[in-house]
Amino acid sequence: MISLEDCVALSGLTEEQVLAIAEHEHLPEIAATAFAQYLLKREHGMEKIRDMIVDDIRQAQQRQDKTHILTLLHVLHHFLKSHPEVCPPQHPWSELY
């Protein structure tokens, strides 16, 4: 049987990035791995993933959940480091931190 770790490895993203997609889309983690793989093959899919992570950060900021904000900023940092082509010139989501 294929495990969640196997699906994450096949998705092309890290587990934390997949979890951010799952959070944003209100999907089970296993479904988020399939959605991640789908997005990575689509035109502008990486931008969509970046925007999902940014939206999750904004939601955490509204809840004032500093721990989750910092976790998501870390996830975003690693995503942008792995995919510099979708890195915006400014980082407005981290103005508070």
Phi and psi restraints in degrees (range 20) as a CNS / XPLOR table:
assign (resid 1 and name C) (resid 2 and name N)
       (resid 2 and name CA) (resid 2 and name C) 1.0 -80.6 20.0 2
assign (resid 2 and name N) (resid 2 and name CA)
       (resid 2 and name C) (resid 3 and name N) 1.0 136.6 20.0 2
assign (resid 2 and name C) (resid 3 and name N)
       (resid 3 and name CA) (resid 3 and name C) 1.0 -98.3 20.0 2
assign (resid 3 and name N) (resid 3 and name CA)
       (resid 3 and name C) (resid 4 and name N) 1.0 170.2 20.0 2
assign (resid 3 and name C) (resid 4 and name N)
       (resid 4 and name CA) (resid 4 and name C) 1.0 -59.8 20.0 2
assign (resid 4 and name N) (resid 4 and name CA)
       (resid 4 and name C) (resid 5 and name N) 1.0 -40.5 20.0 2
assign (resid 4 and name C) (resid 5 and name N)
       (resid 5 and name CA) (resid 5 and name C) 1.0 -61.5 20.0 2
assign (resid 5 and name N) (resid 5 and name CA)
       (resid 5 and name C) (resid 6 and name N) 1.0 -39.1 20.0 2
assign (resid 5 and name C) (resid 6 and name N)
       (resid 6 and name CA) (resid 6 and name C) 1.0 -63.0 20.0 2
assign (resid 6 and name N) (resid 6 and name CA)
       (resid 6 and name C) (resid 7 and name N) 1.0 -43.9 20.0 2
assign (resid 6 and name C) (resid 7 and name N)
       (resid 7 and name CA) (resid 7 and name C) 1.0 -65.3 20.0 2
assign (resid 7 and name N) (resid 7 and name CA)
       (resid 7 and name C) (resid 8 and name N) 1.0 -40.1 20.0 2
assign (resid 7 and name C) (resid 8 and name N)
       (resid 8 and name CA) (resid 8 and name C) 1.0 -61.9 20.0 2
assign (resid 8 and name N) (resid 8 and name CA)
       (resid 8 and name C) (resid 9 and name N) 1.0 -44.4 20.0 2
assign (resid 8 and name C) (resid 9 and name N)
       (resid 9 and name CA) (resid 9 and name C) 1.0 -61.6 20.0 2
assign (resid 9 and name N) (resid 9 and name CA)
       (resid 9 and name C) (resid 10 and name N) 1.0 -36.3 20.0 2
assign (resid 9 and name C) (resid 10 and name N)
       (resid 10 and name CA) (resid 10 and name C) 1.0 -76.4 20.0 2
assign (resid 10 and name N) (resid 10 and name CA)
       (resid 10 and name C) (resid 11 and name N) 1.0 -20.3 20.0 2
assign (resid 10 and name C) (resid 11 and name N)
       (resid 11 and name CA) (resid 11 and name C) 1.0 -71.5 20.0 2
assign (resid 11 and name N) (resid 11 and name CA)
       (resid 11 and name C) (resid 12 and name N) 1.0 -26.8 20.0 2
assign (resid 11 and name C) (resid 12 and name N)
       (resid 12 and name CA) (resid 12 and name C) 1.0 92.0 20.0 2
assign (resid 12 and name N) (resid 12 and name CA)
       (resid 12 and name C) (resid 13 and name N) 1.0 3.3 20.0 2
assign (resid 12 and name C) (resid 13 and name N)
       (resid 13 and name CA) (resid 13 and name C) 1.0 -123.9 20.0 2
assign (resid 13 and name N) (resid 13 and name CA)
       (resid 13 and name C) (resid 14 and name N) 1.0 171.9 20.0 2
assign (resid 13 and name C) (resid 14 and name N)
       (resid 14 and name CA) (resid 14 and name C) 1.0 -81.8 20.0 2
assign (resid 14 and name N) (resid 14 and name CA)
       (resid 14 and name C) (resid 15 and name N) 1.0 165.0 20.0 2
assign (resid 14 and name C) (resid 15 and name N)
       (resid 15 and name CA) (resid 15 and name C) 1.0 -59.7 20.0 2
assign (resid 15 and name N) (resid 15 and name CA)
       (resid 15 and name C) (resid 16 and name N) 1.0 -41.1 20.0 2
assign (resid 15 and name C) (resid 16 and name N)
       (resid 16 and name CA) (resid 16 and name C) 1.0 -64.1 20.0 2
assign (resid 16 and name N) (resid 16 and name CA)
       (resid 16 and name C) (resid 17 and name N) 1.0 -38.2 20.0 2
assign (resid 16 and name C) (resid 17 and name N)
       (resid 17 and name CA) (resid 17 and name C) 1.0 -67.6 20.0 2
assign (resid 17 and name N) (resid 17 and name CA)
       (resid 17 and name C) (resid 18 and name N) 1.0 -40.6 20.0 2
assign (resid 17 and name C) (resid 18 and name N)
       (resid 18 and name CA) (resid 18 and name C) 1.0 -63.8 20.0 2
assign (resid 18 and name N) (resid 18 and name CA)
       (resid 18 and name C) (resid 19 and name N) 1.0 -40.4 20.0 2
assign (resid 18 and name C) (resid 19 and name N)
       (resid 19 and name CA) (resid 19 and name C) 1.0 -64.2 20.0 2
assign (resid 19 and name N) (resid 19 and name CA)
       (resid 19 and name C) (resid 20 and name N) 1.0 -34.6 20.0 2
assign (resid 19 and name C) (resid 20 and name N)
       (resid 20 and name CA) (resid 20 and name C) 1.0 -65.7 20.0 2
assign (resid 20 and name N) (resid 20 and name CA)
       (resid 20 and name C) (resid 21 and name N) 1.0 -39.6 20.0 2
assign (resid 20 and name C) (resid 21 and name N)
       (resid 21 and name CA) (resid 21 and name C) 1.0 -64.7 20.0 2
assign (resid 21 and name N) (resid 21 and name CA)
       (resid 21 and name C) (resid 22 and name N) 1.0 -44.1 20.0 2
assign (resid 21 and name C) (resid 22 and name N)
       (resid 22 and name CA) (resid 22 and name C) 1.0 -59.6 20.0 2
assign (resid 22 and name N) (resid 22 and name CA)
       (resid 22 and name C) (resid 23 and name N) 1.0 -42.1 20.0 2
assign (resid 22 and name C) (resid 23 and name N)
       (resid 23 and name CA) (resid 23 and name C) 1.0 -62.8 20.0 2
assign (resid 23 and name N) (resid 23 and name CA)
       (resid 23 and name C) (resid 24 and name N) 1.0 -47.9 20.0 2
assign (resid 23 and name C) (resid 24 and name N)
       (resid 24 and name CA) (resid 24 and name C) 1.0 -64.6 20.0 2
assign (resid 24 and name N) (resid 24 and name CA)
       (resid 24 and name C) (resid 25 and name N) 1.0 -44.2 20.0 2
assign (resid 24 and name C) (resid 25 and name N)
       (resid 25 and name CA) (resid 25 and name C) 1.0 -92.4 20.0 2
assign (resid 25 and name N) (resid 25 and name CA)
       (resid 25 and name C) (resid 26 and name N) 1.0 -1.0 20.0 2
assign (resid 25 and name C) (resid 26 and name N)
       (resid 26 and name CA) (resid 26 and name C) 1.0 55.6 20.0 2
assign (resid 26 and name N) (resid 26 and name CA)
       (resid 26 and name C) (resid 27 and name N) 1.0 47.7 20.0 2
assign (resid 26 and name C) (resid 27 and name N)
       (resid 27 and name CA) (resid 27 and name C) 1.0 -112.2 20.0 2
assign (resid 27 and name N) (resid 27 and name CA)
       (resid 27 and name C) (resid 28 and name N) 1.0 152.6 20.0 2
assign (resid 27 and name C) (resid 28 and name N)
       (resid 28 and name CA) (resid 28 and name C) 1.0 -62.6 20.0 2
assign (resid 28 and name N) (resid 28 and name CA)
       (resid 28 and name C) (resid 29 and name N) 1.0 151.8 20.0 2
assign (resid 28 and name C) (resid 29 and name N)
       (resid 29 and name CA) (resid 29 and name C) 1.0 -56.0 20.0 2
assign (resid 29 and name N) (resid 29 and name CA)
       (resid 29 and name C) (resid 30 and name N) 1.0 -41.5 20.0 2
assign (resid 29 and name C) (resid 30 and name N)
       (resid 30 and name CA) (resid 30 and name C) 1.0 -64.5 20.0 2
assign (resid 30 and name N) (resid 30 and name CA)
       (resid 30 and name C) (resid 31 and name N) 1.0 -38.9 20.0 2
assign (resid 30 and name C) (resid 31 and name N)
       (resid 31 and name CA) (resid 31 and name C) 1.0 -68.7 20.0 2
assign (resid 31 and name N) (resid 31 and name CA)
       (resid 31 and name C) (resid 32 and name N) 1.0 -34.9 20.0 2
assign (resid 31 and name C) (resid 32 and name N)
       (resid 32 and name CA) (resid 32 and name C) 1.0 -64.4 20.0 2
assign (resid 32 and name N) (resid 32 and name CA)
       (resid 32 and name C) (resid 33 and name N) 1.0 -31.6 20.0 2
assign (resid 32 and name C) (resid 33 and name N)
       (resid 33 and name CA) (resid 33 and name C) 1.0 -65.8 20.0 2
assign (resid 33 and name N) (resid 33 and name CA)
       (resid 33 and name C) (resid 34 and name N) 1.0 -41.1 20.0 2
assign (resid 33 and name C) (resid 34 and name N)
       (resid 34 and name CA) (resid 34 and name C) 1.0 -67.0 20.0 2
assign (resid 34 and name N) (resid 34 and name CA)
       (resid 34 and name C) (resid 35 and name N) 1.0 -41.1 20.0 2
assign (resid 34 and name C) (resid 35 and name N)
       (resid 35 and name CA) (resid 35 and name C) 1.0 -64.7 20.0 2
assign (resid 35 and name N) (resid 35 and name CA)
       (resid 35 and name C) (resid 36 and name N) 1.0 -39.7 20.0 2
assign (resid 35 and name C) (resid 36 and name N)
       (resid 36 and name CA) (resid 36 and name C) 1.0 -61.3 20.0 2
assign (resid 36 and name N) (resid 36 and name CA)
       (resid 36 and name C) (resid 37 and name N) 1.0 -45.8 20.0 2
assign (resid 36 and name C) (resid 37 and name N)
       (resid 37 and name CA) (resid 37 and name C) 1.0 -62.3 20.0 2
assign (resid 37 and name N) (resid 37 and name CA)
       (resid 37 and name C) (resid 38 and name N) 1.0 -40.9 20.0 2
assign (resid 37 and name C) (resid 38 and name N)
       (resid 38 and name CA) (resid 38 and name C) 1.0 -61.0 20.0 2
assign (resid 38 and name N) (resid 38 and name CA)
       (resid 38 and name C) (resid 39 and name N) 1.0 -48.2 20.0 2
assign (resid 38 and name C) (resid 39 and name N)
       (resid 39 and name CA) (resid 39 and name C) 1.0 -63.1 20.0 2
assign (resid 39 and name N) (resid 39 and name CA)
       (resid 39 and name C) (resid 40 and name N) 1.0 -38.5 20.0 2
assign (resid 39 and name C) (resid 40 and name N)
       (resid 40 and name CA) (resid 40 and name C) 1.0 -64.3 20.0 2
assign (resid 40 and name N) (resid 40 and name CA)
       (resid 40 and name C) (resid 41 and name N) 1.0 -21.0 20.0 2
assign (resid 40 and name C) (resid 41 and name N)
       (resid 41 and name CA) (resid 41 and name C) 1.0 -94.0 20.0 2
assign (resid 41 and name N) (resid 41 and name CA)
       (resid 41 and name C) (resid 42 and name N) 1.0 -7.6 20.0 2
assign (resid 41 and name C) (resid 42 and name N)
       (resid 42 and name CA) (resid 42 and name C) 1.0 -93.6 20.0 2
assign (resid 42 and name N) (resid 42 and name CA)
       (resid 42 and name C) (resid 43 and name N) 1.0 150.5 20.0 2
assign (resid 42 and name C) (resid 43 and name N)
       (resid 43 and name CA) (resid 43 and name C) 1.0 -63.4 20.0 2
assign (resid 43 and name N) (resid 43 and name CA)
       (resid 43 and name C) (resid 44 and name N) 1.0 133.0 20.0 2
assign (resid 43 and name C) (resid 44 and name N)
       (resid 44 and name CA) (resid 44 and name C) 1.0 67.3 20.0 2
assign (resid 44 and name N) (resid 44 and name CA)
       (resid 44 and name C) (resid 45 and name N) 1.0 14.1 20.0 2
assign (resid 44 and name C) (resid 45 and name N)
       (resid 45 and name CA) (resid 45 and name C) 1.0 -65.9 20.0 2
assign (resid 45 and name N) (resid 45 and name CA)
       (resid 45 and name C) (resid 46 and name N) 1.0 -38.7 20.0 2
assign (resid 45 and name C) (resid 46 and name N)
       (resid 46 and name CA) (resid 46 and name C) 1.0 -66.6 20.0 2
assign (resid 46 and name N) (resid 46 and name CA)
       (resid 46 and name C) (resid 47 and name N) 1.0 -36.0 20.0 2
assign (resid 46 and name C) (resid 47 and name N)
       (resid 47 and name CA) (resid 47 and name C) 1.0 -64.1 20.0 2
assign (resid 47 and name N) (resid 47 and name CA)
       (resid 47 and name C) (resid 48 and name N) 1.0 -37.6 20.0 2
assign (resid 47 and name C) (resid 48 and name N)
       (resid 48 and name CA) (resid 48 and name C) 1.0 -63.4 20.0 2
assign (resid 48 and name N) (resid 48 and name CA)
       (resid 48 and name C) (resid 49 and name N) 1.0 -43.3 20.0 2
assign (resid 48 and name C) (resid 49 and name N)
       (resid 49 and name CA) (resid 49 and name C) 1.0 -63.5 20.0 2
assign (resid 49 and name N) (resid 49 and name CA)
       (resid 49 and name C) (resid 50 and name N) 1.0 -46.1 20.0 2
assign (resid 49 and name C) (resid 50 and name N)
       (resid 50 and name CA) (resid 50 and name C) 1.0 -55.1 20.0 2
assign (resid 50 and name N) (resid 50 and name CA)
       (resid 50 and name C) (resid 51 and name N) 1.0 -46.5 20.0 2
assign (resid 50 and name C) (resid 51 and name N)
       (resid 51 and name CA) (resid 51 and name C) 1.0 -66.0 20.0 2
assign (resid 51 and name N) (resid 51 and name CA)
       (resid 51 and name C) (resid 52 and name N) 1.0 -33.4 20.0 2
assign (resid 51 and name C) (resid 52 and name N)
       (resid 52 and name CA) (resid 52 and name C) 1.0 -63.7 20.0 2
assign (resid 52 and name N) (resid 52 and name CA)
       (resid 52 and name C) (resid 53 and name N) 1.0 -44.2 20.0 2
assign (resid 52 and name C) (resid 53 and name N)
       (resid 53 and name CA) (resid 53 and name C) 1.0 -64.1 20.0 2
assign (resid 53 and name N) (resid 53 and name CA)
       (resid 53 and name C) (resid 54 and name N) 1.0 -42.0 20.0 2
assign (resid 53 and name C) (resid 54 and name N)
       (resid 54 and name CA) (resid 54 and name C) 1.0 -62.2 20.0 2
assign (resid 54 and name N) (resid 54 and name CA)
       (resid 54 and name C) (resid 55 and name N) 1.0 -43.0 20.0 2
assign (resid 54 and name C) (resid 55 and name N)
       (resid 55 and name CA) (resid 55 and name C) 1.0 -60.8 20.0 2
assign (resid 55 and name N) (resid 55 and name CA)
       (resid 55 and name C) (resid 56 and name N) 1.0 -41.4 20.0 2
assign (resid 55 and name C) (resid 56 and name N)
       (resid 56 and name CA) (resid 56 and name C) 1.0 -61.2 20.0 2
assign (resid 56 and name N) (resid 56 and name CA)
       (resid 56 and name C) (resid 57 and name N) 1.0 -39.8 20.0 2
assign (resid 56 and name C) (resid 57 and name N)
       (resid 57 and name CA) (resid 57 and name C) 1.0 -62.4 20.0 2
assign (resid 57 and name N) (resid 57 and name CA)
       (resid 57 and name C) (resid 58 and name N) 1.0 -45.3 20.0 2
assign (resid 57 and name C) (resid 58 and name N)
       (resid 58 and name CA) (resid 58 and name C) 1.0 -63.0 20.0 2
assign (resid 58 and name N) (resid 58 and name CA)
       (resid 58 and name C) (resid 59 and name N) 1.0 -39.1 20.0 2
assign (resid 58 and name C) (resid 59 and name N)
       (resid 59 and name CA) (resid 59 and name C) 1.0 -63.7 20.0 2
assign (resid 59 and name N) (resid 59 and name CA)
       (resid 59 and name C) (resid 60 and name N) 1.0 -42.3 20.0 2
assign (resid 59 and name C) (resid 60 and name N)
       (resid 60 and name CA) (resid 60 and name C) 1.0 -65.6 20.0 2
assign (resid 60 and name N) (resid 60 and name CA)
       (resid 60 and name C) (resid 61 and name N) 1.0 -35.6 20.0 2
assign (resid 60 and name C) (resid 61 and name N)
       (resid 61 and name CA) (resid 61 and name C) 1.0 -64.9 20.0 2
assign (resid 61 and name N) (resid 61 and name CA)
       (resid 61 and name C) (resid 62 and name N) 1.0 -40.4 20.0 2
assign (resid 61 and name C) (resid 62 and name N)
       (resid 62 and name CA) (resid 62 and name C) 1.0 -63.1 20.0 2
assign (resid 62 and name N) (resid 62 and name CA)
       (resid 62 and name C) (resid 63 and name N) 1.0 -35.2 20.0 2
assign (resid 62 and name C) (resid 63 and name N)
       (resid 63 and name CA) (resid 63 and name C) 1.0 -82.6 20.0 2
assign (resid 63 and name N) (resid 63 and name CA)
       (resid 63 and name C) (resid 64 and name N) 1.0 -7.2 20.0 2
assign (resid 63 and name C) (resid 64 and name N)
       (resid 64 and name CA) (resid 64 and name C) 1.0 57.2 20.0 2
assign (resid 64 and name N) (resid 64 and name CA)
       (resid 64 and name C) (resid 65 and name N) 1.0 40.1 20.0 2
assign (resid 64 and name C) (resid 65 and name N)
       (resid 65 and name CA) (resid 65 and name C) 1.0 -93.3 20.0 2
assign (resid 65 and name N) (resid 65 and name CA)
       (resid 65 and name C) (resid 66 and name N) 1.0 83.6 20.0 2
assign (resid 65 and name C) (resid 66 and name N)
       (resid 66 and name CA) (resid 66 and name C) 1.0 -60.8 20.0 2
assign (resid 66 and name N) (resid 66 and name CA)
       (resid 66 and name C) (resid 67 and name N) 1.0 -37.9 20.0 2
assign (resid 66 and name C) (resid 67 and name N)
       (resid 67 and name CA) (resid 67 and name C) 1.0 -62.7 20.0 2
assign (resid 67 and name N) (resid 67 and name CA)
       (resid 67 and name C) (resid 68 and name N) 1.0 -45.8 20.0 2
assign (resid 67 and name C) (resid 68 and name N)
       (resid 68 and name CA) (resid 68 and name C) 1.0 -69.2 20.0 2
assign (resid 68 and name N) (resid 68 and name CA)
       (resid 68 and name C) (resid 69 and name N) 1.0 -36.1 20.0 2
assign (resid 68 and name C) (resid 69 and name N)
       (resid 69 and name CA) (resid 69 and name C) 1.0 -58.0 20.0 2
assign (resid 69 and name N) (resid 69 and name CA)
       (resid 69 and name C) (resid 70 and name N) 1.0 -49.5 20.0 2
assign (resid 69 and name C) (resid 70 and name N)
       (resid 70 and name CA) (resid 70 and name C) 1.0 -64.6 20.0 2
assign (resid 70 and name N) (resid 70 and name CA)
       (resid 70 and name C) (resid 71 and name N) 1.0 -37.5 20.0 2
assign (resid 70 and name C) (resid 71 and name N)
       (resid 71 and name CA) (resid 71 and name C) 1.0 -61.9 20.0 2
assign (resid 71 and name N) (resid 71 and name CA)
       (resid 71 and name C) (resid 72 and name N) 1.0 -47.6 20.0 2
assign (resid 71 and name C) (resid 72 and name N)
       (resid 72 and name CA) (resid 72 and name C) 1.0 -67.6 20.0 2
assign (resid 72 and name N) (resid 72 and name CA)
       (resid 72 and name C) (resid 73 and name N) 1.0 -35.0 20.0 2
assign (resid 72 and name C) (resid 73 and name N)
       (resid 73 and name CA) (resid 73 and name C) 1.0 -62.6 20.0 2
assign (resid 73 and name N) (resid 73 and name CA)
       (resid 73 and name C) (resid 74 and name N) 1.0 -38.6 20.0 2
assign (resid 73 and name C) (resid 74 and name N)
       (resid 74 and name CA) (resid 74 and name C) 1.0 -63.4 20.0 2
assign (resid 74 and name N) (resid 74 and name CA)
       (resid 74 and name C) (resid 75 and name N) 1.0 -44.4 20.0 2
assign (resid 74 and name C) (resid 75 and name N)
       (resid 75 and name CA) (resid 75 and name C) 1.0 -60.6 20.0 2
assign (resid 75 and name N) (resid 75 and name CA)
       (resid 75 and name C) (resid 76 and name N) 1.0 -45.8 20.0 2
assign (resid 75 and name C) (resid 76 and name N)
       (resid 76 and name CA) (resid 76 and name C) 1.0 -62.9 20.0 2
assign (resid 76 and name N) (resid 76 and name CA)
       (resid 76 and name C) (resid 77 and name N) 1.0 -43.4 20.0 2
assign (resid 76 and name C) (resid 77 and name N)
       (resid 77 and name CA) (resid 77 and name C) 1.0 -56.8 20.0 2
assign (resid 77 and name N) (resid 77 and name CA)
       (resid 77 and name C) (resid 78 and name N) 1.0 -46.7 20.0 2
assign (resid 77 and name C) (resid 78 and name N)
       (resid 78 and name CA) (resid 78 and name C) 1.0 -69.4 20.0 2
assign (resid 78 and name N) (resid 78 and name CA)
       (resid 78 and name C) (resid 79 and name N) 1.0 -34.6 20.0 2
assign (resid 78 and name C) (resid 79 and name N)
       (resid 79 and name CA) (resid 79 and name C) 1.0 -63.8 20.0 2
assign (resid 79 and name N) (resid 79 and name CA)
       (resid 79 and name C) (resid 80 and name N) 1.0 -46.9 20.0 2
assign (resid 79 and name C) (resid 80 and name N)
       (resid 80 and name CA) (resid 80 and name C) 1.0 -68.4 20.0 2
assign (resid 80 and name N) (resid 80 and name CA)
       (resid 80 and name C) (resid 81 and name N) 1.0 -31.9 20.0 2
assign (resid 80 and name C) (resid 81 and name N)
       (resid 81 and name CA) (resid 81 and name C) 1.0 -66.7 20.0 2
assign (resid 81 and name N) (resid 81 and name CA)
       (resid 81 and name C) (resid 82 and name N) 1.0 -36.7 20.0 2
assign (resid 81 and name C) (resid 82 and name N)
       (resid 82 and name CA) (resid 82 and name C) 1.0 -78.7 20.0 2
assign (resid 82 and name N) (resid 82 and name CA)
       (resid 82 and name C) (resid 83 and name N) 1.0 -24.2 20.0 2
assign (resid 82 and name C) (resid 83 and name N)
       (resid 83 and name CA) (resid 83 and name C) 1.0 -132.7 20.0 2
assign (resid 83 and name N) (resid 83 and name CA)
       (resid 83 and name C) (resid 84 and name N) 1.0 67.4 20.0 2
assign (resid 83 and name C) (resid 84 and name N)
       (resid 84 and name CA) (resid 84 and name C) 1.0 -62.4 20.0 2
assign (resid 84 and name N) (resid 84 and name CA)
       (resid 84 and name C) (resid 85 and name N) 1.0 -19.2 20.0 2
assign (resid 84 and name C) (resid 85 and name N)
       (resid 85 and name CA) (resid 85 and name C) 1.0 -66.5 20.0 2
assign (resid 85 and name N) (resid 85 and name CA)
       (resid 85 and name C) (resid 86 and name N) 1.0 -16.8 20.0 2
assign (resid 85 and name C) (resid 86 and name N)
       (resid 86 and name CA) (resid 86 and name C) 1.0 -108.1 20.0 2
assign (resid 86 and name N) (resid 86 and name CA)
       (resid 86 and name C) (resid 87 and name N) 1.0 12.2 20.0 2
assign (resid 86 and name C) (resid 87 and name N)
       (resid 87 and name CA) (resid 87 and name C) 1.0 -78.5 20.0 2
assign (resid 87 and name N) (resid 87 and name CA)
       (resid 87 and name C) (resid 88 and name N) 1.0 119.7 20.0 2
assign (resid 87 and name C) (resid 88 and name N)
       (resid 88 and name CA) (resid 88 and name C) 1.0 -73.6 20.0 2
assign (resid 88 and name N) (resid 88 and name CA)
       (resid 88 and name C) (resid 89 and name N) 1.0 159.4 20.0 2
assign (resid 88 and name C) (resid 89 and name N)
       (resid 89 and name CA) (resid 89 and name C) 1.0 -66.4 20.0 2
assign (resid 89 and name N) (resid 89 and name CA)
       (resid 89 and name C) (resid 90 and name N) 1.0 -28.4 20.0 2
assign (resid 89 and name C) (resid 90 and name N)
       (resid 90 and name CA) (resid 90 and name C) 1.0 -123.4 20.0 2
assign (resid 90 and name N) (resid 90 and name CA)
       (resid 90 and name C) (resid 91 and name N) 1.0 156.6 20.0 2
assign (resid 90 and name C) (resid 91 and name N)
       (resid 91 and name CA) (resid 91 and name C) 1.0 -118.2 20.0 2
assign (resid 91 and name N) (resid 91 and name CA)
       (resid 91 and name C) (resid 92 and name N) 1.0 75.2 20.0 2
assign (resid 91 and name C) (resid 92 and name N)
       (resid 92 and name CA) (resid 92 and name C) 1.0 -66.7 20.0 2
assign (resid 92 and name N) (resid 92 and name CA)
       (resid 92 and name C) (resid 93 and name N) 1.0 -18.7 20.0 2
assign (resid 92 and name C) (resid 93 and name N)
       (resid 93 and name CA) (resid 93 and name C) 1.0 -74.7 20.0 2
assign (resid 93 and name N) (resid 93 and name CA)
       (resid 93 and name C) (resid 94 and name N) 1.0 -14.2 20.0 2
assign (resid 93 and name C) (resid 94 and name N)
       (resid 94 and name CA) (resid 94 and name C) 1.0 -111.5 20.0 2
assign (resid 94 and name N) (resid 94 and name CA)
       (resid 94 and name C) (resid 95 and name N) 1.0 20.7 20.0 2
assign (resid 94 and name C) (resid 95 and name N)
       (resid 95 and name CA) (resid 95 and name C) 1.0 -60.5 20.0 2
assign (resid 95 and name N) (resid 95 and name CA)
       (resid 95 and name C) (resid 96 and name N) 1.0 -32.1 20.0 2
assign (resid 95 and name C) (resid 96 and name N)
       (resid 96 and name CA) (resid 96 and name C) 1.0 -83.5 20.0 2
assign (resid 96 and name N) (resid 96 and name CA)
       (resid 96 and name C) (resid 97 and name N) 1.0 -14.9 20.0 2
